[in-house]
Amino acid sequence: MKTSKLLMTLGVVVLSVFARLAPVHAEALDDIEKRGVLRVAVPQDFAPFGSVGPSMQLEGLDIDVSGLLAKKLGAKLELVPVTSANRIPYLQTKKVDLVISTLGRDAERDKVIDFSQSYSPYNNSVYGPANMKIDGPADMAGKTVGVARGTFEDLMLTKSVPSSTTIKRFEDNSGMISAYLAGQVPLVGTGDFVANKIAATLPASAPNKPALKYVIHESACHVGLNKNEPKLMAKVDAILTEAKKDGELNGIVEKWLHVPLPVKMAQSTE
């Protein structure tokens, strides 16, 4: 009996020591509430989702969605400008609490971060001059296409186009757009709204006025969160669900994209 009691006592002591030594996972939502600040990774060169406006402040759809979440969380909003390539690393290294930066969802990204329900439509497509005939990935053989590094377009084109296609990767969207306008790349893979905005700045007679070639993927934008943050995930999804019901999210989408929130998306919690 004495031996059993001794072993039991030792077991409790060992478990107690391990409990003190084991790292404690702090919930991100608790940290946000304690800090009183919501840090969000956002685009700064990707109008109409995020860009520097006339007042030299960030503005756009993603900026407004970030503001919506901060308001509902009762926190001050801290915007952290990122590129497509570093937005996920910023999240993983806890430099930000959320990523709201035209983030599309796919199987590869699902392995490293979690995603909220969708908050905005976003189709990924290939654009180029009207006289260039391209109807699908097979027609990209021998062609050169520009993309912003780490974007959904980069990932999808890498998987789908022939090996003879040259994919030129630029560090940000501004670099990609400038290269296209300068004739350095004849094609670009980008979001429909971005390409339409580029087209609107060029005269109708411009030989490089971007025209839709084909849709790479019908996509949507999601809020990115770190893995294993159930409380923050539930809160973000609840805020987006309510904003869909009361029309606030539709107002943001219409303001920046000039189209209503798709009915299917407005009714979806995925």
PEKAPE-V323100 format. One record per run of one state. SS is the DSSP state (hx for helix, st for strand, lp for the rest). FROM is the first residue (numbers start at 0). TO is the last residue. If there is no record, write none. Layout:
# PEKAPE-V323100
ss: (SS SS)
from: (FROM FROM)
to: (TO TO)
This chain:
# PEKAPE-V323100
ss: (lp hx lp hx lp st lp st lp st lp st lp hx lp st lp hx lp st lp hx lp st lp hx lp st lp hx lp st lp hx lp st hx lp st lp hx lp hx lp hx lp)
from: (0 1 21 27 35 36 43 44 46 49 52 57 59 60 73 75 82 86 92 97 103 106 110 113 128 136 140 143 148 151 160 165 170 172 181 186 191 201 210 225 229 245 247 257 262 266)
to: (0 20 26 34 35 42 43 45 48 51 56 58 59 72 74 81 85 91 96 102 105 109 112 127 135 139 142 147 150 159 164 169 171 180 185 190 200 209 224 228 244 246 256 261 265 269)
